[in-house]
């Protein structure tokens, strides 16, 4: 195959730049447009430093579409690249490469037993920066053997990318293990950042192992590798409904066992990531040292959209040494993560398996993380994507190619990292009931959200008032298809609305006829203290009591989120017998798909321990080798290991609600327990 060598942009005419039509098409489709709309040239080799733009392809699985064969700085920008093999290959020692505002498309391999090609395959590099790119049906990014000078100018930055369907399948039914990002022997690197990327893998259209994997790679004690603010959805084997032999998941921070301190995985932090529907795990550490993950959200319903159970499901988060006694493993921590992860027990019944931390610094201390106290369904997963979209808007971040200059580098991690906080007290109700009736109690005022004089007029004032039990103070909360909520005033059948969908602080909150607009859609998220904030989807501002007033008729408005009690609301469902301090989950389970509703209903009644409520004892499942009971304060009040009898004495426990965790051969499930 004929291969042409590229020359830098300054030496060429503007003919290599996109046409106006191409630019318009990119803007209209967010970068994910059909690659066939471009005119492509054959494979190219870059042998000199410079900035390059163009449309390049390879129809031979053995030939990269672009080969970088120089250690001089190279920038590839505003490019379209497609290949039946590797898209960009960079194996020359000392590679210094930036790829930005470009689209990469993997095509069906040209021969059997060859997987889809990597977007970038780089060995012996000193600096890699990938930003604002779109990747579709590639086998991701592979980086091996760092050769830089350990300065922040010679590092790895993978930021603001949009990724669809990481795919390690071959055309004849085989597969290889591939990742969105794979580090292999990338050691002692300062300034590494993998941030603000969106990765969505669809079942039956992808085959990723761990989305992000660090194999025998490490940062430094003064500059740990940072993995933050990424949205990762999907990690499935080729046939998720039948395959169980699968090791993929969200993020594996420590992979590769060794007794060599120089090579051991270490010095990493993962925080503020969203991990949704990922097979074997959400986030884990299986080897290495000095790694911590915190403030992440891991959500897994266990089911596909058509109701198929994902048979490889295992655990939300874990820290567990996988190597031998001489392998390095210490100072690894998990805290302040929010987890709701579903799998099934040996009887095929739905169960939770949120955490397994036998080798964490705080061994088996499950109270350091928040286990969501409600059923996890496909609706819960949908709501997580809404939270991610909101985060992007609030922070002004665009993922994927942009038509302008690159966005500024992501802000560094907070230093020092936040200290672990005790788990929030799991209050009374175990789920939002879509269609249920609630009163909203202001945390700052202890008064309730009220429609003035129970008016049925569109535009009537919404205020706070003493709880009088009237329908003026009752709201029907209904989950919408986009994961947001609508709040309908029970007395009038009008909905909670921001006047004219204003984006201004102090804008009036009122009731109005239901028109389906974003002015009437609210994102409900937990504050971790038993209260919730209601964020207006149209403006990303929150429901607020003016000046945190406590008098009757005080104005309710929207305002920037400042974390004050003026913006914290306790949701109490009618008929739940909950006090004003009870909590409510932020995601409904009643709108689960019809195909999985039977399983959901069954899971509600299948208890791991019984009787419940109990007074003197509970019965544990056969084969239980671990049990932990945690009080509402987060304190562990009982913990036992080993071959346990089925009958567990609880006479010494005070009356109240507890979280009980039961383990069998490393599989952990949890449930509420009421002690009378």
KATADA-V824205 format. One record per pair of residues at least 6 apart in sequence whose ideal C-beta (glycine too) atoms are under 7 Angstrom apart, sorted by the first residue. I is the first residue (numbers start at 1). J is the second residue. Records with the same first field share a line. If there is no record, write none. Layout:
I: J / J
This chain:
1: 42 / 43 / 60 / 63
2: 42
3: 42 / 43 / 44 / 45
4: 41 / 42 / 44
5: 44 / 45 / 47
6: 44 / 46 / 52
8: 48 / 50 / 51 / 52
9: 50 / 51 / 52 / 53
16: 53 / 54
17: 53 / 78
18: 78
22: 38
23: 403
25: 33 / 37
26: 33 / 401 / 403
27: 403
30: 400
31: 103 / 134 / 162 / 400 / 401
32: 134 / 136
35: 80 / 82 / 103 / 105
38: 55 / 80
39: 55
40: 55 / 56 / 57 / 82
41: 54 / 55 / 56
42: 57
43: 56 / 58 / 63 / 64 / 65
44: 56 / 66
45: 67 / 69
46: 52 / 66 / 67 / 68 / 69 / 70 / 74
47: 69 / 70
48: 70 / 72
49: 70 / 72 / 73 / 74
50: 74
51: 75 / 77
52: 75 / 76
53: 77 / 78 / 79
54: 79
55: 79 / 80
56: 65 / 66 / 81
57: 65 / 82 / 83
58: 64 / 65 / 83 / 84 / 85
59: 84 / 110
60: 84 / 85 / 110
61: 84 / 85 / 109 / 110 / 111 / 114
62: 85
63: 85
64: 83 / 85 / 86 / 87 / 88 / 89
65: 81 / 82 / 83 / 87
66: 81 / 87 / 88
67: 89
68: 74 / 88 / 90 / 92 / 95 / 97
69: 92
70: 92
71: 92 / 93 / 94 / 95 / 96
73: 96
74: 96 / 97
75: 98
76: 99 / 102
77: 100 / 101 / 102
78: 101 / 102
79: 102
80: 103
81: 87 / 88 / 102 / 104
82: 105 / 107
83: 106 / 107 / 117
84: 107 / 108 / 109 / 110 / 117
85: 109 / 117
86: 117 / 118 / 121
87: 104 / 117 / 118 / 119 / 138
88: 99 / 119 / 120
89: 121
90: 97 / 120 / 122 / 125
91: 123 / 124
93: 124 / 147
94: 124 / 126 / 147
95: 122 / 124 / 125 / 126
96: 126 / 127
97: 122 / 128
98: 129
99: 120 / 130 / 133
100: 131 / 132 / 133 / 406
101: 132 / 401 / 402
102: 133 / 401
103: 134 / 401
104: 119 / 133 / 134 / 135 / 138
105: 136 / 137
106: 116 / 117 / 136 / 137 / 138 / 139 / 167
108: 171
109: 115 / 116 / 170 / 171
112: 170 / 171 / 172
113: 170 / 172 / 174
114: 170
115: 139 / 168 / 169 / 170 / 175 / 176 / 178
116: 137 / 138 / 139 / 167 / 168 / 169
117: 138 / 139
118: 138 / 139 / 140 / 141 / 142
119: 135 / 138 / 140 / 141
120: 130 / 141
121: 142
122: 128 / 143
123: 144 / 145
124: 145 / 147
125: 143 / 146 / 147
126: 147 / 148 / 154
127: 148 / 154 / 155
128: 143 / 156
129: 157
130: 141 / 158 / 161
131: 157 / 159 / 160 / 161 / 406
132: 160 / 161 / 400 / 401 / 402 / 406
133: 161 / 401
134: 162 / 400 / 401
135: 161 / 163 / 164
136: 164 / 165
137: 165 / 167
138: 166
139: 166 / 167 / 168 / 178
140: 166 / 178 / 179 / 180 / 181 / 182
141: 158 / 180 / 181 / 182
142: 182
143: 156 / 182 / 183 / 186
144: 184 / 185 / 186
145: 185
146: 186 / 187 / 189
148: 154 / 155 / 189
150: 188 / 189 / 190
151: 190
152: 190 / 191
155: 189 / 190 / 191 / 192
156: 189 / 192
157: 193
158: 181 / 194 / 197
159: 193 / 195 / 196 / 197 / 410
160: 196 / 397 / 398 / 399 / 407
161: 197 / 399
162: 198 / 399 / 400
163: 180 / 197 / 198 / 199
164: 200
165: 201 / 202 / 205 / 206
166: 178 / 179 / 180 / 201 / 206 / 208
167: 206 / 207
168: 175 / 176 / 177 / 178 / 207 / 208
169: 175 / 207 / 238
175: 207 / 238
177: 209
178: 208 / 209
179: 208 / 209 / 210 / 211 / 212 / 213
180: 199 / 208 / 211 / 212
181: 194 / 212
182: 213 / 215
183: 214 / 215 / 217
184: 215 / 216 / 217
185: 216 / 217
186: 217
187: 217 / 218 / 263
188: 218 / 220
189: 219
190: 219 / 220 / 223
191: 223
192: 219 / 225 / 226
193: 226 / 410
194: 212 / 227 / 230
195: 226 / 228 / 229 / 230 / 410
196: 229 / 230 / 397 / 399 / 410
197: 230 / 399
198: 231 / 399
199: 211 / 231 / 232 / 233
200: 233 / 234
201: 208 / 233 / 234 / 235 / 236
202: 234
203: 234 / 236 / 240 / 304
206: 234 / 236
207: 237 / 238
208: 235 / 248
209: 247 / 248
210: 248 / 249 / 250 / 251 / 252
211: 232 / 235 / 250 / 251
212: 227 / 251
213: 252 / 255
214: 252 / 253 / 254 / 255 / 265 / 268
215: 255 / 256
216: 256 / 258 / 263 / 265
217: 265
218: 264 / 265 / 266 / 267
219: 225 / 267 / 268
220: 267
221: 267
224: 267 / 268 / 269
225: 267 / 268
226: 269 / 413
227: 251 / 268 / 270 / 273
228: 270 / 271 / 272 / 273 / 413
229: 272 / 273 / 410
230: 273
231: 274 / 388
232: 250 / 273 / 275 / 278
233: 276 / 277
234: 277 / 278
235: 248 / 249 / 250 / 278 / 279
236: 279 / 310
237: 243 / 246 / 312
240: 304 / 308 / 310 / 311 / 312
241: 308 / 311
242: 311
243: 311 / 312
244: 311 / 312
246: 279 / 280 / 312
247: 280
248: 279 / 280
249: 278 / 279 / 280 / 281 / 282 / 284
250: 275 / 278 / 281 / 282 / 283
251: 270 / 273 / 275 / 283
252: 284 / 286
253: 265 / 268 / 270 / 285 / 291 / 293
254: 265 / 285 / 286 / 287 / 288 / 291
255: 265 / 286 / 287
256: 265 / 287
257: 287 / 322 / 323 / 324 / 327
258: 264 / 327 / 328
259: 326 / 327 / 328
261: 328
264: 288 / 289 / 328
265: 287 / 288
266: 288 / 289 / 290 / 291
267: 290
268: 291
269: 292 / 413 / 417
270: 283 / 293 / 296
271: 293 / 294 / 295 / 296 / 413
272: 295 / 296
273: 296
274: 297 / 384 / 387 / 388
275: 282 / 283 / 296 / 297 / 298
276: 299 / 381 / 384
277: 300 / 301 / 381
278: 300
279: 310 / 312 / 313
280: 312 / 314
281: 314 / 315 / 317 / 318
282: 298 / 300 / 316 / 317 / 341
283: 293 / 296 / 298 / 317
284: 317 / 318
285: 291 / 319 / 332
286: 320 / 322
287: 322 / 323 / 327 / 329
288: 328 / 329
289: 328 / 329 / 330 / 331 / 332
290: 331
291: 332
292: 332 / 333 / 417
293: 334 / 337
294: 335 / 336 / 337 / 417 / 418
295: 336 / 337
296: 337
297: 338 / 384
298: 316 / 317 / 337 / 339 / 341
299: 340 / 376 / 380 / 381 / 384
300: 313 / 316 / 341 / 342 / 376
301: 342 / 376 / 377 / 378 / 380 / 381
302: 309 / 310 / 313 / 342 / 343 / 350
303: 309 / 310 / 378 / 596
304: 310
305: 378 / 593
306: 595
307: 593 / 595 / 596
309: 344
313: 342 / 343
314: 343 / 353
315: 341 / 353 / 356
316: 339 / 341 / 353 / 354 / 355
317: 334 / 337 / 339 / 355
318: 356 / 357
319: 332 / 334 / 357 / 359 / 360
320: 356 / 358 / 359
321: 329 / 359
329: 359
331: 361
332: 360 / 361
333: 360 / 361 / 362
334: 357 / 360 / 368 / 369
335: 368 / 369 / 420
336: 369 / 418 / 420 / 421
337: 369
338: 370 / 372
339: 354 / 355 / 369 / 370 / 371 / 372
340: 354 / 372 / 376 / 380
341: 352 / 353 / 354
342: 350 / 352 / 376
343: 351 / 353
344: 350 / 351
345: 351 / 669
349: 602 / 603 / 606
350: 599 / 602 / 603
351: 608 / 669
352: 669 / 670
353: 667 / 668 / 669
354: 371 / 670
355: 366 / 369 / 668
356: 666 / 668
357: 363 / 364 / 365 / 366
358: 364
362: 368
364: 628
366: 628 / 630 / 661
367: 422 / 423 / 630 / 634 / 636
368: 420 / 423
369: 423
370: 423 / 424 / 528
371: 670
372: 585
373: 426 / 430 / 585
374: 430 / 431 / 585 / 587 / 589
375: 431 / 589 / 600 / 603 / 604
377: 589 / 592 / 600
378: 592 / 593
379: 479 / 483 / 587 / 588 / 589 / 591 / 592
380: 587
382: 483
383: 483 / 587
385: 483
386: 482 / 483 / 484 / 523
387: 523 / 525
390: 523 / 535 / 540
392: 399
393: 540
394: 540
397: 407
398: 407
422: 634
423: 634
424: 528 / 529 / 530
425: 530 / 632 / 633
426: 583 / 632 / 659
427: 530 / 581 / 582 / 583
428: 576 / 578 / 582
429: 573 / 576 / 578 / 582 / 584
430: 672
431: 585 / 589
432: 477 / 584 / 585 / 586 / 587 / 588
433: 573 / 588 / 590
434: 477 / 478 / 479 / 588 / 590 / 591
435: 476 / 478 / 590
436: 477 / 573
437: 474 / 476 / 490 / 573 / 574
438: 475 / 477 / 571 / 572 / 573 / 574
439: 448 / 467 / 473 / 474 / 572
440: 448 / 449 / 475 / 569 / 571
441: 448 / 569 / 570 / 572 / 580
442: 464 / 545 / 569
443: 531 / 565 / 568 / 569 / 570
444: 545 / 548 / 550 / 565 / 566 / 568
445: 464 / 545 / 550
446: 580
447: 464 / 465 / 466 / 550 / 552
448: 464 / 465 / 467 / 473
449: 462 / 464 / 473 / 475 / 556
450: 463 / 464 / 465 / 472 / 473
451: 460 / 462 / 472 / 489 / 491 / 492 / 511
452: 460 / 461 / 463
454: 470 / 471 / 472 / 491
456: 492
458: 494 / 511 / 512 / 513
459: 510 / 512
460: 510 / 511
461: 510
462: 496 / 509 / 510 / 511 / 556
463: 553 / 554 / 555 / 556
464: 545 / 554 / 556
465: 473 / 552 / 553
466: 552
467: 473
471: 490 / 491
472: 491
474: 490 / 574
475: 487 / 488 / 489 / 490
476: 488 / 490
477: 485 / 487
478: 485 / 486 / 488
479: 485 / 588 / 591
480: 486 / 521
484: 521 / 522 / 523 / 537
485: 522 / 524
486: 495 / 520 / 521
487: 495 / 496 / 522
488: 495
489: 495 / 511
492: 511
494: 511 / 512 / 513
495: 511 / 512 / 514 / 520
496: 509 / 511 / 520 / 522
497: 510 / 511 / 512 / 519 / 520
498: 507 / 509 / 519 / 536 / 538 / 539 / 558
499: 507 / 508 / 510
501: 517 / 518 / 519 / 538
503: 539
505: 541 / 559 / 560
506: 557 / 559
507: 557 / 558
508: 557
509: 543 / 556 / 557 / 558
514: 520
518: 537 / 538
519: 538
521: 537
522: 534 / 535 / 536 / 537
523: 535 / 537
524: 532 / 534 / 586
525: 532 / 533 / 535 / 586
526: 532 / 586
527: 533 / 568
530: 570 / 581 / 582 / 583
531: 568 / 569 / 570
532: 569 / 571 / 584 / 586
533: 542 / 561 / 567 / 568
534: 542 / 543 / 569
535: 542
536: 542 / 558
539: 558
541: 558 / 559 / 560
542: 558 / 559 / 561 / 567
543: 556 / 558 / 567 / 569
544: 557 / 558 / 559 / 566 / 567
545: 554 / 556 / 566
546: 554 / 555 / 557
548: 564 / 565 / 566
561: 567
570: 580 / 581
571: 584
572: 578 / 580 / 582
573: 584
589: 600
592: 600
607: 671
608: 621 / 662 / 669 / 671
609: 618 / 619 / 620 / 660 / 662 / 671 / 673
610: 618 / 619
611: 618
612: 673 / 674
613: 674 / 675 / 676
614: 650 / 673 / 675
615: 675 / 676
616: 650 / 651
617: 647 / 648 / 649 / 650
618: 648 / 650 / 673
619: 646 / 647
620: 627 / 644 / 646 / 648 / 662
621: 662 / 664
622: 646
623: 664
624: 644 / 662 / 663 / 664
625: 641 / 642 / 643 / 644 / 663 / 664 / 665
626: 641 / 663
627: 640 / 644 / 648 / 660 / 661 / 662
628: 636 / 639 / 661
629: 637 / 638 / 658 / 660
630: 636 / 658 / 659
631: 637 / 658
632: 656 / 657
637: 653
650: 675
653: 675
655: 675 / 676
656: 675
657: 672 / 674
658: 673 / 675
659: 670 / 672
660: 670 / 671 / 673
661: 668 / 670
662: 669
